[in-house]
Amino acid sequence: MAKGYGRMGGGHMGGMGNMRSQFQDLQRQMAEQQEKIAAMEVTSSVGGGVLKVTMSGDQICKNVEIDPEFLKDADAEMLQDMLLTGINSALEQSKKLQEEQMNSITGGLTSSLSGLGLGF
């Protein structure tokens, strides 16, 4: 029998175990960060502050505030346009916040892997 036949290559397997441990640590850190992000909020202000939309870091709309004085002169179409603008702006801010916060622990790894089609 050849020397070394049947061995699993201890150094190689040990490295795989270390990689697995590092990956599990990264997963744990990402889950913790996602919880923190969900507790964060961003607020979009539209029309000089007459409409404010607050959204959580995990893209859940938490509050819509409309200045009652604005409603005296606004028509439905204007209100709808402002709501769309405010919600879309808050959503964009929330996504940016999430990306920045996740990149702080992954160093851009998630966007790199996503670009490879790995779905992170």
N, CA, C and O atoms as CSV, one atom per row, in Angstrom:
chain,resi,resn,atom,element,x,y,z
A,1,MET,N,N,0.833,-1.164,0.000
A,1,MET,CA,C,0.000,0.000,0.000
A,1,MET,C,C,0.882,1.233,0.000
A,1,MET,O,O,1.896,1.279,0.697
A,2,ALA,N,N,0.500,2.230,-0.779
A,2,ALA,CA,C,1.306,3.443,-0.878
A,2,ALA,C,C,1.227,4.209,0.422
A,2,ALA,O,O,0.222,4.209,1.134
A,3,LYS,N,N,2.352,4.866,0.694
A,3,LYS,CA,C,2.434,5.658,1.907
A,3,LYS,C,C,1.353,6.747,1.877
A,3,LYS,O,O,1.217,7.454,0.878
A,4,GLY,N,N,0.599,6.883,2.946
A,4,GLY,CA,C,-0.416,7.909,3.037
A,4,GLY,C,C,-1.752,7.498,2.457
A,4,GLY,O,O,-2.710,8.268,2.518
A,5,TYR,N,N,-1.838,6.311,1.898
A,5,TYR,CA,C,-3.095,5.875,1.292
A,5,TYR,C,C,-4.182,5.739,2.361
A,5,TYR,O,O,-3.947,5.182,3.434
A,6,GLY,N,N,-5.347,6.245,2.059
A,6,GLY,CA,C,-6.465,6.112,2.984
A,6,GLY,C,C,-6.552,7.231,4.005
A,6,GLY,O,O,-7.503,7.278,4.786
A,7,ARG,N,N,-5.581,8.135,4.016
A,7,ARG,CA,C,-5.645,9.261,4.959
A,7,ARG,C,C,-6.551,10.343,4.398
A,7,ARG,O,O,-6.703,10.487,3.185
A,8,MET,N,N,-7.138,11.085,5.293
A,8,MET,CA,C,-8.069,12.123,4.887
A,8,MET,C,C,-7.394,13.479,4.696
A,8,MET,O,O,-8.067,14.453,4.360
A,9,GLY,N,N,-6.110,13.562,4.899
A,9,GLY,CA,C,-5.435,14.845,4.734
A,9,GLY,C,C,-5.816,15.793,5.854
A,9,GLY,O,O,-6.491,16.796,5.622
A,10,GLY,N,N,-5.387,15.480,7.063
A,10,GLY,CA,C,-5.770,16.209,8.260
A,10,GLY,C,C,-5.675,17.712,8.138
A,10,GLY,O,O,-6.566,18.414,8.617
A,11,GLY,N,N,-4.628,18.239,7.514
A,11,GLY,CA,C,-4.482,19.683,7.387
A,11,GLY,C,C,-5.597,20.289,6.570
A,11,GLY,O,O,-6.125,21.346,6.915
A,12,HIS,N,N,-5.955,19.633,5.500
A,12,HIS,CA,C,-7.003,20.144,4.628
A,12,HIS,C,C,-8.359,20.127,5.340
A,12,HIS,O,O,-9.111,21.099,5.268
A,13,MET,N,N,-8.664,19.050,6.011
A,13,MET,CA,C,-9.950,18.934,6.696
A,13,MET,C,C,-10.023,19.911,7.871
A,13,MET,O,O,-11.085,20.463,8.157
A,14,GLY,N,N,-8.905,20.120,8.543
A,14,GLY,CA,C,-8.890,21.080,9.644
A,14,GLY,C,C,-9.196,22.472,9.144
A,14,GLY,O,O,-9.900,23.237,9.803
A,15,GLY,N,N,-8.662,22.805,7.971
A,15,GLY,CA,C,-8.932,24.112,7.368
A,15,GLY,C,C,-10.399,24.271,7.016
A,15,GLY,O,O,-10.955,25.362,7.146
A,16,MET,N,N,-11.028,23.200,6.575
A,16,MET,CA,C,-12.455,23.249,6.241
A,16,MET,C,C,-13.282,23.488,7.496
A,16,MET,O,O,-14.260,24.237,7.469
A,17,GLY,N,N,-12.889,22.851,8.599
A,17,GLY,CA,C,-13.595,23.054,9.860
A,17,GLY,C,C,-13.479,24.495,10.323
A,17,GLY,O,O,-14.435,25.072,10.841
A,18,ASN,N,N,-12.299,25.070,10.132
A,18,ASN,CA,C,-12.076,26.467,10.515
A,18,ASN,C,C,-12.927,27.398,9.647
A,18,ASN,O,O,-13.523,28.351,10.148
A,19,MET,N,N,-12.977,27.114,8.352
A,19,MET,CA,C,-13.804,27.922,7.452
A,19,MET,C,C,-15.271,27.838,7.847
A,19,MET,O,O,-15.989,28.838,7.840
A,20,ARG,N,N,-15.702,26.634,8.191
A,20,ARG,CA,C,-17.095,26.439,8.600
A,20,ARG,C,C,-17.394,27.247,9.865
A,20,ARG,O,O,-18.449,27.871,9.973
A,21,SER,N,N,-16.478,27.233,10.801
A,21,SER,CA,C,-16.643,27.994,12.038
A,21,SER,C,C,-16.709,29.495,11.754
A,21,SER,O,O,-17.527,30.209,12.335
A,22,GLN,N,N,-15.840,29.965,10.856
A,22,GLN,CA,C,-15.850,31.377,10.489
A,22,GLN,C,C,-17.167,31.752,9.799
A,22,GLN,O,O,-17.720,32.826,10.037
A,23,PHE,N,N,-17.648,30.866,8.958
A,23,PHE,CA,C,-18.911,31.112,8.258
A,23,PHE,C,C,-20.068,31.174,9.252
A,23,PHE,O,O,-20.946,32.029,9.131
A,24,GLN,N,N,-20.072,30.270,10.236
A,24,GLN,CA,C,-21.119,30.275,11.250
A,24,GLN,C,C,-21.057,31.558,12.083
A,24,GLN,O,O,-22.093,32.121,12.436
A,25,ASP,N,N,-19.839,32.019,12.396
A,25,ASP,CA,C,-19.679,33.285,13.121
A,25,ASP,C,C,-20.246,34.441,12.298
A,25,ASP,O,O,-20.940,35.306,12.832
A,26,LEU,N,N,-19.949,34.451,11.000
A,26,LEU,CA,C,-20.453,35.499,10.115
A,26,LEU,C,C,-21.978,35.461,10.058
A,26,LEU,O,O,-22.625,36.508,10.084
A,27,GLN,N,N,-22.552,34.267,9.981
A,27,GLN,CA,C,-24.013,34.136,9.959
A,27,GLN,C,C,-24.623,34.691,11.240
A,27,GLN,O,O,-25.644,35.378,11.197
A,28,ARG,N,N,-24.006,34.397,12.373
A,28,ARG,CA,C,-24.499,34.880,13.657
A,28,ARG,C,C,-24.423,36.406,13.717
A,28,ARG,O,O,-25.365,37.068,14.154
A,29,GLN,N,N,-23.287,36.956,13.271
A,29,GLN,CA,C,-23.118,38.407,13.272
A,29,GLN,C,C,-24.144,39.076,12.347
A,29,GLN,O,O,-24.692,40.129,12.674
A,30,MET,N,N,-24.390,38.466,11.214
A,30,MET,CA,C,-25.358,39.025,10.266
A,30,MET,C,C,-26.766,39.002,10.852
A,30,MET,O,O,-27.517,39.962,10.682
A,31,ALA,N,N,-27.133,37.926,11.535
A,31,ALA,CA,C,-28.453,37.842,12.156
A,31,ALA,C,C,-28.603,38.908,13.240
A,31,ALA,O,O,-29.649,39.549,13.346
A,32,GLU,N,N,-27.553,39.096,14.045
A,32,GLU,CA,C,-27.585,40.129,15.080
A,32,GLU,C,C,-27.716,41.520,14.451
A,32,GLU,O,O,-28.471,42.366,14.930
A,33,GLN,N,N,-26.971,41.733,13.378
A,33,GLN,CA,C,-27.017,43.035,12.707
A,33,GLN,C,C,-28.398,43.290,12.105
A,33,GLN,O,O,-28.892,44.417,12.142
A,34,GLN,N,N,-29.020,42.255,11.553
A,34,GLN,CA,C,-30.353,42.404,10.973
A,34,GLN,C,C,-31.372,42.790,12.043
A,34,GLN,O,O,-32.289,43.565,11.773
A,35,GLU,N,N,-31.217,42.253,13.258
A,35,GLU,CA,C,-32.104,42.633,14.357
A,35,GLU,C,C,-31.918,44.107,14.705
A,35,GLU,O,O,-32.892,44.823,14.942
A,36,LYS,N,N,-30.664,44.557,14.736
A,36,LYS,CA,C,-30.382,45.963,15.036
A,36,LYS,C,C,-30.961,46.866,13.947
A,36,LYS,O,O,-31.545,47.909,14.242
A,37,ILE,N,N,-30.797,46.463,12.698
A,37,ILE,CA,C,-31.298,47.249,11.569
A,37,ILE,C,C,-32.819,47.373,11.648
A,37,ILE,O,O,-33.369,48.443,11.388
A,38,ALA,N,N,-33.495,46.289,12.002
A,38,ALA,CA,C,-34.957,46.312,12.094
A,38,ALA,C,C,-35.432,47.336,13.127
A,38,ALA,O,O,-36.521,47.893,12.992
A,39,ALA,N,N,-34.624,47.582,14.149
A,39,ALA,CA,C,-34.998,48.541,15.194
A,39,ALA,C,C,-34.690,49.988,14.793
A,39,ALA,O,O,-35.179,50.921,15.428
A,40,MET,N,N,-33.886,50.177,13.748
A,40,MET,CA,C,-33.545,51.519,13.284
A,40,MET,C,C,-34.681,52.088,12.433
A,40,MET,O,O,-35.467,51.344,11.845
A,41,GLU,N,N,-34.752,53.411,12.378
A,41,GLU,CA,C,-35.782,54.056,11.569
A,41,GLU,C,C,-35.205,55.199,10.758
A,41,GLU,O,O,-34.237,55.845,11.159
A,42,VAL,N,N,-35.817,55.435,9.609
A,42,VAL,CA,C,-35.498,56.593,8.773
A,42,VAL,C,C,-36.806,57.337,8.528
A,42,VAL,O,O,-37.882,56.739,8.519
A,43,THR,N,N,-36.700,58.642,8.331
A,43,THR,CA,C,-37.886,59.452,8.064
A,43,THR,C,C,-37.654,60.294,6.822
A,43,THR,O,O,-36.639,60.978,6.691
A,44,SER,N,N,-38.609,60.228,5.920
A,44,SER,CA,C,-38.593,61.031,4.700
A,44,SER,C,C,-39.578,62.176,4.886
A,44,SER,O,O,-40.702,61.979,5.349
A,45,SER,N,N,-39.144,63.362,4.521
A,45,SER,CA,C,-39.994,64.545,4.627
A,45,SER,C,C,-40.248,65.089,3.226
A,45,SER,O,O,-39.312,65.260,2.445
A,46,VAL,N,N,-41.494,65.358,2.911
A,46,VAL,CA,C,-41.891,65.801,1.578
A,46,VAL,C,C,-42.698,67.100,1.709
A,46,VAL,O,O,-43.392,67.322,2.701
A,47,GLY,N,N,-42.590,67.940,0.689
A,47,GLY,CA,C,-43.385,69.163,0.638
A,47,GLY,C,C,-43.058,70.142,1.746
A,47,GLY,O,O,-43.949,70.766,2.323
A,48,GLY,N,N,-41.788,70.269,2.035
A,48,GLY,CA,C,-41.395,71.208,3.082
A,48,GLY,C,C,-41.799,70.757,4.475
A,48,GLY,O,O,-41.934,71.578,5.382
A,49,GLY,N,N,-41.991,69.468,4.644
A,49,GLY,CA,C,-42.317,68.923,5.958
A,49,GLY,C,C,-43.802,68.695,6.207
A,49,GLY,O,O,-44.191,68.315,7.312
A,50,VAL,N,N,-44.640,68.924,5.192
A,50,VAL,CA,C,-46.075,68.721,5.413
A,50,VAL,C,C,-46.443,67.239,5.449
A,50,VAL,O,O,-47.505,66.873,5.952
A,51,LEU,N,N,-45.568,66.389,4.917
A,51,LEU,CA,C,-45.793,64.948,4.945
A,51,LEU,C,C,-44.497,64.264,5.366
A,51,LEU,O,O,-43.436,64.531,4.801
A,52,LYS,N,N,-44.583,63.391,6.348
A,52,LYS,CA,C,-43.417,62.645,6.823
A,52,LYS,C,C,-43.763,61.162,6.856
A,52,LYS,O,O,-44.826,60.765,7.334
A,53,VAL,N,N,-42.844,60.352,6.338
A,53,VAL,CA,C,-43.021,58.911,6.333
A,53,VAL,C,C,-41.845,58.303,7.088
A,53,VAL,O,O,-40.686,58.562,6.765
A,54,THR,N,N,-42.153,57.494,8.094
A,54,THR,CA,C,-41.120,56.823,8.877
A,54,THR,C,C,-41.150,55.338,8.555
A,54,THR,O,O,-42.207,54.706,8.560
A,55,MET,N,N,-39.963,54.787,8.272
A,55,MET,CA,C,-39.843,53.389,7.896
A,55,MET,C,C,-38.721,52.752,8.707
A,55,MET,O,O,-37.720,53.401,9.012
A,56,SER,N,N,-38.892,51.489,9.051
A,56,SER,CA,C,-37.853,50.768,9.786
A,56,SER,C,C,-36.749,50.329,8.822
A,56,SER,O,O,-36.910,50.369,7.602
A,57,GLY,N,N,-35.646,49.919,9.395
A,57,GLY,CA,C,-34.509,49.462,8.596
A,57,GLY,C,C,-34.795,48.199,7.819
A,57,GLY,O,O,-34.065,47.865,6.886
A,58,ASP,N,N,-35.855,47.488,8.191
A,58,ASP,CA,C,-36.228,46.290,7.430
A,58,ASP,C,C,-37.451,46.539,6.547
A,58,ASP,O,O,-38.233,45.631,6.264
A,59,GLN,N,N,-37.593,47.804,6.120
A,59,GLN,CA,C,-38.581,48.246,5.135
A,59,GLN,C,C,-40.034,48.040,5.553
A,59,GLN,O,O,-40.862,47.616,4.746
A,60,ILE,N,N,-40.340,48.337,6.803
A,60,ILE,CA,C,-41.726,48.320,7.263
A,60,ILE,C,C,-42.128,49.757,7.566
A,60,ILE,O,O,-41.479,50.441,8.358
A,61,CYS,N,N,-43.204,50.205,6.930
A,61,CYS,CA,C,-43.687,51.564,7.149
A,61,CYS,C,C,-44.262,51.642,8.557
A,61,CYS,O,O,-45.186,50.907,8.906
A,62,LYS,N,N,-43.700,52.546,9.364
A,62,LYS,CA,C,-44.089,52.660,10.766
A,62,LYS,C,C,-45.063,53.806,11.021
A,62,LYS,O,O,-45.899,53.723,11.920
A,63,ASN,N,N,-44.958,54.879,10.230
A,63,ASN,CA,C,-45.782,56.038,10.507
A,63,ASN,C,C,-45.878,56.932,9.272
A,63,ASN,O,O,-44.917,57.078,8.515
A,64,VAL,N,N,-47.040,57.519,9.087
A,64,VAL,CA,C,-47.257,58.549,8.071
A,64,VAL,C,C,-47.892,59.718,8.803
A,64,VAL,O,O,-48.940,59.578,9.433
A,65,GLU,N,N,-47.252,60.863,8.712
A,65,GLU,CA,C,-47.741,62.055,9.398
A,65,GLU,C,C,-48.019,63.143,8.361
A,65,GLU,O,O,-47.153,63.486,7.556
A,66,ILE,N,N,-49.243,63.680,8.393
A,66,ILE,CA,C,-49.646,64.724,7.454
A,66,ILE,C,C,-50.053,65.954,8.262
A,66,ILE,O,O,-50.867,65.865,9.181
A,67,ASP,N,N,-49.487,67.081,7.912
A,67,ASP,CA,C,-49.838,68.339,8.566
A,67,ASP,C,C,-51.301,68.653,8.243
A,67,ASP,O,O,-51.661,68.754,7.070
A,68,PRO,N,N,-52.148,68.808,9.261
A,68,PRO,CA,C,-53.573,69.088,9.017
A,68,PRO,C,C,-53.807,70.355,8.189
A,68,PRO,O,O,-54.799,70.437,7.466
A,69,GLU,N,N,-52.928,71.326,8.281
A,69,GLU,CA,C,-53.078,72.559,7.504
A,69,GLU,C,C,-52.962,72.278,6.009
A,69,GLU,O,O,-53.621,72.921,5.192
A,70,PHE,N,N,-52.115,71.308,5.663
A,70,PHE,CA,C,-51.941,70.933,4.255
A,70,PHE,C,C,-53.244,70.383,3.681
A,70,PHE,O,O,-53.569,70.628,2.520
A,71,LEU,N,N,-53.976,69.650,4.488
A,71,LEU,CA,C,-55.201,69.006,4.006
A,71,LEU,C,C,-56.303,69.999,3.661
A,71,LEU,O,O,-57.227,69.668,2.917
A,72,LYS,N,N,-56.211,71.210,4.196
A,72,LYS,CA,C,-57.238,72.211,3.901
A,72,LYS,C,C,-57.224,72.639,2.434
A,72,LYS,O,O,-58.266,72.947,1.855
A,73,ASP,N,N,-56.016,72.653,1.836
A,73,ASP,CA,C,-55.882,73.125,0.459
A,73,ASP,C,C,-55.518,72.036,-0.544
A,73,ASP,O,O,-55.522,72.288,-1.749
A,74,ALA,N,N,-55.206,70.844,-0.079
A,74,ALA,CA,C,-54.735,69.786,-0.975
A,74,ALA,C,C,-55.899,69.052,-1.623
A,74,ALA,O,O,-56.963,68.876,-1.030
A,75,ASP,N,N,-55.662,68.635,-2.851
A,75,ASP,CA,C,-56.644,67.765,-3.487
A,75,ASP,C,C,-56.121,66.329,-3.409
A,75,ASP,O,O,-54.968,66.097,-3.043
A,76,ALA,N,N,-56.970,65.382,-3.754
A,76,ALA,CA,C,-56.624,63.965,-3.630
A,76,ALA,C,C,-55.390,63.609,-4.450
A,76,ALA,O,O,-54.519,62.878,-3.979
A,77,GLU,N,N,-55.314,64.122,-5.670
A,77,GLU,CA,C,-54.187,63.790,-6.548
A,77,GLU,C,C,-52.860,64.293,-5.971
A,77,GLU,O,O,-51.847,63.596,-6.023
A,78,MET,N,N,-52.880,65.511,-5.421
A,78,MET,CA,C,-51.657,66.061,-4.830
A,78,MET,C,C,-51.231,65.226,-3.622
A,78,MET,O,O,-50.046,64.933,-3.459
A,79,LEU,N,N,-52.176,64.846,-2.787
A,79,LEU,CA,C,-51.874,64.025,-1.612
A,79,LEU,C,C,-51.316,62.670,-2.035
A,79,LEU,O,O,-50.349,62.183,-1.449
A,80,GLN,N,N,-51.920,62.068,-3.043
A,80,GLN,CA,C,-51.443,60.776,-3.535
A,80,GLN,C,C,-50.004,60.877,-4.045
A,80,GLN,O,O,-49.170,60.025,-3.739
A,81,ASP,N,N,-49.722,61.920,-4.820
A,81,ASP,CA,C,-48.365,62.119,-5.341
A,81,ASP,C,C,-47.363,62.290,-4.207
A,81,ASP,O,O,-46.269,61.727,-4.249
A,82,MET,N,N,-47.735,63.063,-3.203
A,82,MET,CA,C,-46.825,63.289,-2.081
A,82,MET,C,C,-46.616,62.012,-1.279
A,82,MET,O,O,-45.505,61.732,-0.830
A,83,LEU,N,N,-47.680,61.241,-1.099
A,83,LEU,CA,C,-47.541,59.964,-0.384
A,83,LEU,C,C,-46.605,59.016,-1.129
A,83,LEU,O,O,-45.729,58.399,-0.524
A,84,LEU,N,N,-46.795,58.905,-2.436
A,84,LEU,CA,C,-45.909,58.044,-3.229
A,84,LEU,C,C,-44.452,58.489,-3.120
A,84,LEU,O,O,-43.550,57.673,-2.933
A,85,THR,N,N,-44.243,59.785,-3.239
A,85,THR,CA,C,-42.887,60.319,-3.149
A,85,THR,C,C,-42.294,60.048,-1.774
A,85,THR,O,O,-41.148,59.612,-1.666
A,86,GLY,N,N,-43.059,60.300,-0.738
A,86,GLY,CA,C,-42.575,60.096,0.626
A,86,GLY,C,C,-42.276,58.644,0.935
A,86,GLY,O,O,-41.244,58.330,1.528
A,87,ILE,N,N,-43.175,57.755,0.535
A,87,ILE,CA,C,-42.976,56.324,0.797
A,87,ILE,C,C,-41.776,55.801,0.023
A,87,ILE,O,O,-40.946,55.081,0.578
A,88,ASN,N,N,-41.676,56.155,-1.255
A,88,ASN,CA,C,-40.545,55.689,-2.055
A,88,ASN,C,C,-39.219,56.234,-1.541
A,88,ASN,O,O,-38.212,55.526,-1.556
A,89,SER,N,N,-39.208,57.475,-1.092
A,89,SER,CA,C,-38.000,58.068,-0.542
A,89,SER,C,C,-37.592,57.369,0.755
A,89,SER,O,O,-36.417,57.061,0.952
A,90,ALA,N,N,-38.562,57.119,1.640
A,90,ALA,CA,C,-38.268,56.422,2.896
A,90,ALA,C,C,-37.786,54.998,2.629
A,90,ALA,O,O,-36.883,54.509,3.307
A,91,LEU,N,N,-38.383,54.338,1.650
A,91,LEU,CA,C,-37.966,52.986,1.284
A,91,LEU,C,C,-36.526,52.978,0.792
A,91,LEU,O,O,-35.741,52.111,1.177
A,92,GLU,N,N,-36.178,53.936,-0.057
A,92,GLU,CA,C,-34.813,54.038,-0.570
A,92,GLU,C,C,-33.819,54.298,0.572
A,92,GLU,O,O,-32.748,53.694,0.617
A,93,GLN,N,N,-34.178,55.191,1.483
A,93,GLN,CA,C,-33.316,55.479,2.631
A,93,GLN,C,C,-33.129,54.236,3.497
A,93,GLN,O,O,-32.031,53.966,3.984
A,94,SER,N,N,-34.211,53.484,3.682
A,94,SER,CA,C,-34.168,52.276,4.494
A,94,SER,C,C,-33.265,51.220,3.858
A,94,SER,O,O,-32.479,50.565,4.543
A,95,LYS,N,N,-33.388,51.065,2.548
A,95,LYS,CA,C,-32.532,50.101,1.842
A,95,LYS,C,C,-31.059,50.505,1.935
A,95,LYS,O,O,-30.188,49.657,2.128
A,96,LYS,N,N,-30.790,51.791,1.797
A,96,LYS,CA,C,-29.420,52.291,1.893
A,96,LYS,C,C,-28.865,52.060,3.295
A,96,LYS,O,O,-27.717,51.644,3.451
A,97,LEU,N,N,-29.675,52.329,4.310
A,97,LEU,CA,C,-29.270,52.087,5.689
A,97,LEU,C,C,-28.924,50.616,5.897
A,97,LEU,O,O,-27.891,50.288,6.480
A,98,GLN,N,N,-29.794,49.741,5.418
A,98,GLN,CA,C,-29.578,48.306,5.552
A,98,GLN,C,C,-28.281,47.878,4.865
A,98,GLN,O,O,-27.496,47.118,5.432
A,99,GLU,N,N,-28.061,48.362,3.660
A,99,GLU,CA,C,-26.853,48.012,2.915
A,99,GLU,C,C,-25.600,48.488,3.641
A,99,GLU,O,O,-24.628,47.743,3.769
A,100,GLU,N,N,-25.625,49.730,4.115
A,100,GLU,CA,C,-24.468,50.278,4.832
A,100,GLU,C,C,-24.173,49.484,6.101
A,100,GLU,O,O,-23.020,49.173,6.397
A,101,GLN,N,N,-25.224,49.163,6.842
A,101,GLN,CA,C,-25.044,48.442,8.102
A,101,GLN,C,C,-24.530,47.015,7.858
A,101,GLN,O,O,-23.669,46.534,8.594
A,102,MET,N,N,-25.048,46.351,6.844
A,102,MET,CA,C,-24.604,44.985,6.556
A,102,MET,C,C,-23.182,44.984,6.000
A,102,MET,O,O,-22.398,44.087,6.309
A,103,ASN,N,N,-22.845,45.982,5.183
A,103,ASN,CA,C,-21.495,46.064,4.642
A,103,ASN,C,C,-20.467,46.312,5.732
A,103,ASN,O,O,-19.295,45.974,5.572
A,104,SER,N,N,-20.903,46.904,6.846
A,104,SER,CA,C,-19.968,47.163,7.936
A,104,SER,C,C,-19.440,45.867,8.546
A,104,SER,O,O,-18.337,45.852,9.092
A,105,ILE,N,N,-20.208,44.776,8.462
A,105,ILE,CA,C,-19.699,43.515,9.007
A,105,ILE,C,C,-19.229,42.553,7.926
A,105,ILE,O,O,-18.420,41.665,8.197
A,106,THR,N,N,-19.722,42.717,6.713
A,106,THR,CA,C,-19.322,41.780,5.653
A,106,THR,C,C,-18.244,42.350,4.751
A,106,THR,O,O,-17.655,41.627,3.947
A,107,GLY,N,N,-17.984,43.644,4.881
A,107,GLY,CA,C,-16.979,44.265,4.028
A,107,GLY,C,C,-17.328,44.196,2.554
A,107,GLY,O,O,-16.440,44.110,1.705
A,108,GLY,N,N,-18.618,44.232,2.244
A,108,GLY,CA,C,-19.040,44.182,0.848
A,108,GLY,C,C,-19.159,42.769,0.312
A,108,GLY,O,O,-19.457,42.579,-0.867
A,109,LEU,N,N,-18.929,41.776,1.159
A,109,LEU,CA,C,-18.978,40.381,0.730
A,109,LEU,C,C,-20.342,40.012,0.170
A,109,LEU,O,O,-20.424,39.304,-0.833
A,110,THR,N,N,-21.424,40.485,0.805
A,110,THR,CA,C,-22.755,40.092,0.338
A,110,THR,C,C,-23.032,40.595,-1.065
A,110,THR,O,O,-23.628,39.875,-1.865
A,111,SER,N,N,-22.612,41.819,-1.387
A,111,SER,CA,C,-22.871,42.319,-2.734
A,111,SER,C,C,-21.989,41.603,-3.747
A,111,SER,O,O,-22.402,41.400,-4.889
A,112,SER,N,N,-20.775,41.216,-3.344
A,112,SER,CA,C,-19.898,40.473,-4.243
A,112,SER,C,C,-20.485,39.108,-4.547
A,112,SER,O,O,-20.504,38.679,-5.701
A,113,LEU,N,N,-20.967,38.419,-3.508
A,113,LEU,CA,C,-21.552,37.094,-3.698
A,113,LEU,C,C,-22.854,37.194,-4.478
A,113,LEU,O,O,-23.155,36.334,-5.305
A,114,SER,N,N,-23.621,38.237,-4.217
A,114,SER,CA,C,-24.869,38.439,-4.942
A,114,SER,C,C,-24.595,38.610,-6.427
A,114,SER,O,O,-25.349,38.113,-7.264
A,115,GLY,N,N,-23.512,39.315,-6.756
A,115,GLY,CA,C,-23.132,39.516,-8.136
A,115,GLY,C,C,-22.751,38.228,-8.836
A,115,GLY,O,O,-22.776,38.149,-10.064
A,116,LEU,N,N,-22.393,37.204,-8.044
A,116,LEU,CA,C,-22.058,35.910,-8.606
A,116,LEU,C,C,-23.283,35.015,-8.726
A,116,LEU,O,O,-23.177,33.863,-9.145
A,117,GLY,N,N,-24.447,35.546,-8.357
A,117,GLY,CA,C,-25.668,34.774,-8.461
A,117,GLY,C,C,-25.905,33.854,-7.294
A,117,GLY,O,O,-26.655,32.885,-7.415
A,118,LEU,N,N,-25.274,34.137,-6.146
A,118,LEU,CA,C,-25.437,33.259,-4.990
A,118,LEU,C,C,-26.598,33.681,-4.094
A,118,LEU,O,O,-26.896,33.001,-3.112
A,119,GLY,N,N,-27.250,34.784,-4.414
A,119,GLY,CA,C,-28.484,35.132,-3.744
A,119,GLY,C,C,-28.383,35.620,-2.322
A,119,GLY,O,O,-29.325,35.426,-1.554
A,120,PHE,N,N,-27.304,36.237,-1.935
A,120,PHE,CA,C,-27.195,36.775,-0.569
A,120,PHE,C,C,-27.717,38.174,-0.523
A,120,PHE,O,O,-27.712,38.800,0.537
